């Protein structure tokens, strides 16, 4: 078993490269998104946002929870990998056929004639993705996020260049369709080039059953979670215009570009790390506690900061035509504050093999969300009310996740919330100061944005230092490690 220092080093290195991957990838996507937002209309983003709901749900079915099962498994064989590979590929073809045949019905239901052809073309991404699932699983199990980073950057750059060119040439929504296909194809191709694994011509029912027992519960919980994460796209797409859906779609994308860089990097690094020490309760608790507190220290101020500076940010980057997205974006950021905490708490359940509890929690949380959405619809609160329902549900869900994860390790929900409170209070104080400072400069959006960001950074770091928040030094060491590695490479 790895010693504590080795595990800590691997965790930090994995987090650095994983965050670098998502930051670089999302950074490129962010630039591309800004350019496309100025070239295309809100309704184009609305249409593609609606289509992606069906793609994301289908991708969950294709994976079937087997990726997490493989990552958790400590003695995976070539037969295991090959079995899952062929299963994923078969399901991908089946799901492509289902979407192809139902594309016209979906188009009629939402009153968007373009959906038929778009769904039939973009659904090819299911087959493309299935070819790279095992390759990515192996890289994640080896905590080789350096390779994943390189692949993501190259794929994002190539697909982004193609998309912008097509948008300039007037291809509209089809430029967004090609972007998704190109991105996933390049990623899959590079996965095969950088990772030399090749499937054997074999399929084992024993292997399939072993991973299915664990994976099918994650599949069901994943489907529930994916459906509800995208339910507002369906509701807005059905009852509102594609333009309004476009405002919501881009608000979600810009929120995700910020918070998912942290959430996804923490989640995909923490899962294999925590899985490797699942038998050592003390080390598991220590690692879990560090991840929870550090994630909150980074994500809380980022999300609250974005809430406060949203108006000048959208004005400066996207232009006035996207201002209706601001209120959606602000509400979504309030929910996004907790995303990394949800991910880490749920990872504990998977590490402990409690996929049954994982499924139960999804049913409980989504029942609560259903009630909140129903209240919003009955009261006619509009899109703001619908998003507000998801914000309230995010906070309720944290209490539920923390309570049940605390039953698997010796770290109670009360203790977890107590550990998070100092950072939460410092973040709120920083948010108030930044908001008030925005009243000083009202004309120039660029100067106002820079001024508020600087004020927020100084206030947050200063108060954290005075309050002796330990996570400040952890983040400082992480940043120092990055610069040290860069200096070594230059030498």
N, C-alpha and C positions, 0 to 999 in steps of 0.2 A: 504494500500500500504506500502511496506517495506520502512523504512527510508534509508538515504544515507549510513550510517555506516553499516547497515545490508546488504545492497546490495553489498557494497564494500567487506565486509567479505566473503559473499557467492561467489562473483566473484573470489577473491583470492584463497579461499579454492578449488573451482571448478577447477581453472587453475592449482593449485598445484597437485591435484589428477589426473586431465586429462593428464597433462604433465608427471606425474610419471607413469601413465598407459602406454602412448605411448613410453616413454623413456625406461621403463623396458621391455615392449613388443618388441620394436624395438632393444633394447640392446641385448636381447636374440636372436632375429632374426639375428642381426648383427654377433654375434658369430657363429651362425649356418651357416650363409651365407659364412663366411670365411672358415669354415671347409668344406662345400660342394663345394666351389670354388676350393679347393685343391684336393677334391676326384673325382669331376665330370669334364666333358669336356665342353667347351663353347657352343658346339652345343646342349647339353642337356638343358642348360638355354635358348637357342634360341627357341627350340621347345616349351618349357613350356610357354615362353613369348608370343609366337604367339597364343597358345590356350587360354591364360588368356584374350586376347582381347575380344573373344566371350563370355567368362564368365562374365567379367565386364559389358559389354553392356547388357547382359541378366539380370544381377542383377539390373541394372537401371530400366529395364522394370518391373521386379518383384516388386520392391519398388514403382514405378510409382509416385514418389514425395509425397506419402502419409505420410512417416515418418516426413518430414519437416512440412507438414500440421498439423499433430497430435501434434508435439512439439510446434507449434505456437498457437494452439487452447488452450484457457484458461479454457474451461468448457467441457473437454472430458469425455464422459460417458462410461460405460461398453459396451453398445451397439455399440458405435463408435469403440472402440478397437476391438471388436469381428468381426465387419463388415470388417474392414481393414485386420484383420488376415486371414479371410477366402478368401478374394480377393487375397491377396499376395500368399497364398498357391496354389490357383487355377492357377494363372498366372505362378507360378514356375513349376508346372506339365506341363503346355502347352509349356513353353520355353524349358524344358527338352526334350519333344517330338520333338520339332523343331530341336534342336541341334543334337539329336540322328539320325534323318532322314537325315539331311544335312551333317553329319560328313564325309561321303565318298566324297561328292562333294568338301568340303573344303580341304580334303586331296589331292585330284587330282589337285585342283587349285594351291596349294602351292608346289606340288611335294614332299610331305612328307608322305610316307605310314603309319607311326606310328600315325598320327593325328587321324585317324578314331577311333581306340580303346581308345586312350587317351581322346578324346572329350566325347565319350560315358560314360566313367567312371567318369571323373572329373566334368561333368555336374550335377552329383548328388548333388554337393555343392549348387546348386540353391534351391533345396527342403530343404536341411539342413538349409540354411540361412533364408529362409522364415519362418521357425518355430520359429526363435529367434528375428525377427524384432520388434514385439510389446514389447517383454520383454526389449529389449535395449532402445526403445523409452521411456518407463516408467522410467527407470533408469536415462536417460538423462534429462527428464522433471523434475525429482526430484533432479537433479544435484548431483546424487549419483555416482560419478566417482571412489570412493573408491572401491565399489563393482566391477565395470567394470575393475579396475586395477587388483584386485585379480584374476578375471576370465581370463583376458588376459595373465597374467604371468603363471598361471597354464597351460592354453591351449598351449602357446608357448613352454613351457618346455617339456610337454608330446609329442607334435607333433614333436618338434625338435629332441628329443631323438630317436623317431621311425625313422625319416628321415635319421639321421646320421647312424644308424644301417643298414638300407636298402642300403644306399650308399656304406658302407664298404663291404656289402655282394655282391655288384656288380649289383644292380637293376637299375642303371643309371637314366634315366629320370623318371622312375616309382617311384623312391624314392621322387621326387619332387611332383608328382601327389598325393601320399599318404600323404605328408606333408600338402597340402592344404585341403584335405578331413578331416584329423585328427584334424587339427587346428580348422576348422569351426564346426565340430561335437562336440568337447569338449567344445567350447565356447557356442554353443547352449544348450547343456546339463546343463552346469553350470548356464546359464541364467535362466533356468526353476527351478533349485534348489534354487538359491539365491533370485529370484523374484517369489513370490507365485501367480502371476496373472494367471488365467485360463480362456480361452474364453468361453463365453456362447453360447448355441446353438441358435443363432439368426443372422439374416442378415437384415439390414435396408437400403432400397433404399434411404431414406432421408439422412442418415448418409453418404452413399456412394457418393451421389451427392454433399453434402456439401464439402467433402474433395477433390472430383474429380475436382470441379471447380477451386480450388487453385492448386491442385497437378498435373493436366495434363500438365500445362504450364511448371512446374518444370521438369516433365518427359521429355518433348520435348527438353527443354534446356539442361537437364542432359544427354540425349542421344547424342545430338550434341557435348556437351563438352567431354563426355566419348569417343565418336568415334574419335574426333580430338586429344584427349590426347594420343590415342593409334594408330593413323594413321601411325606413323613411323614404328611401329612393322609390320603392314601389308605391307607397301612399301618395307621395308628392307627384310621381309620374302619372298616377291615375287621376287624381283630383285637381291637379294644378297644371300650369303650362310647362312646356319643356324649357322655357326661359327661366322660370322660377326654379325648376329642378337644376338648371345649369348653375345658378347662384349657389344653391345648396351643395352641389357636387364639388365646385371649386373651393368652397369653404371647408369641406371635409378634406380635400386633397392638401390644402395648405396647412391645416391642423395636423394631418398625418405626417406631412413632411417634417414637422418639428418633433412631435411626440413619439412617432414610431421609430425614429432613429435611436432613441433611448430605449423604448419598450422592447423592440425586436432584438437589439443587441444584448440587452440584459437577459431576455428570455432565452435566446438560443445559446448563449454562453452558460447561463446559470443551470440550464437543464442537464447537459452532459457533465458539468462539474459536480452538481449536487447528486446526480446519479452515481458518480464514482465514489462518493463518500456516504451513500445511503445507509450503510450499516453502522456508522459512527455517529451516534446521536449528538454528542457534544460538538463535534466539528460541523455537523449539519446545521445545528442551531446557530453557531457562530457565523458561518458563511451566509446563512439565510438573513440574519440580522444585519450584517454588513451590507448586503445587496439591497435590502428594504430601505435602510436609512440613506445610503449613498444615492440610490435612484430618486428618492424624494428630494434630496438636497439639490439635485440637478434639475429635475423635471418641474417641481413646484414653481420656482421663480421664472422658468422659461415660459410656462403656460400663463401665469398671471401677468408676466411682462407683455406677452402677445395680446392679451385681453386689453391692456391699457393702451398699447401703441397701435392697435388694429386699424384705426381710421387713417392716420397718416401713412401707415404701411401700405394699405390697399390703394390709397390715392396716388402714392408715389410709384408703386410697382405695376399696378394693373390699370389705373385710370378710373375716371369717374363712373364709367358704365358698370363697374363691379362693386360700387358702394353698397347696393342692397345685400351683398354677401357679408358685410362686416358684422352685423348683429348675429348672424348664423355662426360665423367664425368665433366670435367671442364666447357664445354659449358652448360651442363644441370644445373650446379650450378648457373651460371649467370642468367638463367631463374628462378631458384628456389628461388632467393633472394626475389622475389615479391609475391610468393605464399600466404603467410599469409595476405598480403594487398589485394590481389584479393578476398580472402575468406571473410574478414571483410566487404569490400565494397558491396559484393553481399549479405551478410547477412542482410544488411540494407534494400535492396530491398525486401527480403522475409519478414522481420519484418513488413515492411510497406504494405505488401500484394500486392506488385507490381510484381507478377509472370509474368504478360504480358511483363513488361519492362525487366525482367530477361531473358525471351525468346528472345526478340528483340536484346538485347546485345550479346547473344550467336551467333545469326545469323550474326551480324555485325562483331564480332571478328573472327569468323570462316571463313567468306568471305575473310577477310584480310589474314588469315593464308593460305587459299587455294591458293591465288595469290602468296604468298611468296614461298610456296612449289612448285608451278608450275614453277616459275622463277628458283628455285634451280634445278629442274629436267631438264628443257630446257637448262640450262647452263652447265649441267653435273658436278655439284659441289660435287657429291657423298654424303656419309652419313654425313660428316662434314657440308656440305651445307644445308642438310635437317634439322639437329639439329640447325644450325645457324638461319634458318627461324623461328623455334619455339622460339628462344631467342628474336629475334627482335619483334615477335608477343606478347611476354609476356610484353614487355615494352610499346608497343602501347596499349595493353589491359588495362594496369593500368590507362592510361590517360582516356580511354573510361569509365571504371568502376567508377573512381573517379568523372568524370564529371556528370554521371547520378545519382550516390548516393548522390552527393551534392545537387541535386534538391529535395531530399526527407528530408534532414535535413539541418540546417543552418551551414554548414561547407563546403565551396567551394573547388573545386579541386585545385585551386591555393593555398589556405590556407593549404590544406593537403600536397601538394608537398613542400611548404615552410617549414612545420614542419619536413618533412623527410630529408631535405637537410643537416642539420648539421651532422646527424648520417651517411648519405651517404658519405660525405666528410671525416669524421673521419675514416670510414671503408676503403676508398680508400687509405688514408695515411698509415693506418696500413698494408694494403695489400702490398704496395710498400716496406715498411720497412722489412716485413717478407720475401718477395721475395729476397731482397738484402742480408738479413742475411743468406739465404740458400746457398749463394756462399762461405761462410766461411768454411762450412763442406760439403764435396762432396762425401766421401767414405762410411761412416757408416750411413745407412738409419735410424736406430733407434735413434741414437744420433741427427741426423739432424732433425728428426721429433719432438723430445722432445724440442730441442733448438728453433725451429721455433714457436712451439705452445706457449712456455713460452714468447718469444719475442712479439708475437702477443697479448697475453693476457695483458702483462704489458703495452704495447704501447696503446692499446685500452682503458683500464681502466684509465690510467694516462691522456691521452688527453681528455677523456670524463669528467674526474673530473676537469681538468683545464678549459674546456669549459662550465662547470656547466650544463651538460646535466642531466635533471631531471630524465630521465628514469634509469640512473645509480642507483639512490637511491631507485627507485621502485623495480628494480631487487634485489638490496641488501636486501630490506625488505622482499621480497619473499623468498630469500635464508635463511635469518634469521628466518623466520617463520617455514621453514622446519626443521632447526636444533633445534628450540625451541620445536616443536612438538615431535621430536625424543628424546630429553632430558626428556620431561615430561613422555613419554612412558617408558623410562628406569627406572625412579624413581618409 
